[in-house]
């Protein structure tokens, strides 16, 4: 049953009520809502790692994790995000470099699909720790005509490895630079900045600015000035939904048309501050 739904924000997101993510047919409702609204929220879910994997398989092809050291034991495609400490070591991933809008799909051998974020634990006594979401369909609509004209036909090179090297270099980072087979698996991709969604025919933007390695037609310096001018328009406060997590929240977002970012919190304050999300990134089926 589709149940009651409500917009999360005028520009992005919808909450689907009365849907059990484990029920037969739920993936169809979630998929359609993600295509139309960029991200979908289901509250009060009770999902085991196996439940989350089944939903991921219904939506597409669960991808090998970018950072397998943070996977849930026995469930390789599920990555732990947060600040949980086990045996004196942080056992979760969180980019501690600050607010960084991105899509999860660059580096995948499959077309962009979906990401699933499921909240297992969240206790932020001092606030913070939200996740921001924006629609690049709404973002493209918000651009002035001159920026749209400058983006027409422009292609950029995304490099997950370039981004990961940067994250590994942050002070206090637990992330390692990758090498060998793992580095080769996350290949660079050449992506048009302006695209048409295959299911809705909506025009949208597609870029992760921190993962850009090159913009061949303009050169990196000039190209990044253009991309960051676009970034500043589409990340304006009135286009962003900030989600405050509660245990049982499940958010599924369409990586073609949704950018997201973590907002900071006291990462080194476990167990007083607690955050654990389970993430699966899903590639599209060809």
ABEGO torsion letter per residue (X at the ends): XAEBBBBABAABEBBBBGBBAABBGAAAAAAAAAAAAGBBBBBGBBBBAAAAAAAAAAAEBBBBBABAAABBBGBAABBBBEABBBGGBBABBBBAAEBBBBBAABGBABBBBBBBBBBABBBBAAEEGBBBBBBAAAAAAABBAAAAAAABGBBBBBBAAAAAAAAAABBGBABBBBBEAAAAABBBBBBBABBBBAAAGBBBBBBBAAABABBAAAEAAAAAAAAAAAAAAAABAAABBBBBBBBGBBBBBBAAABBBBBBBBBAAAOAABBBBBBBBBBBBBX
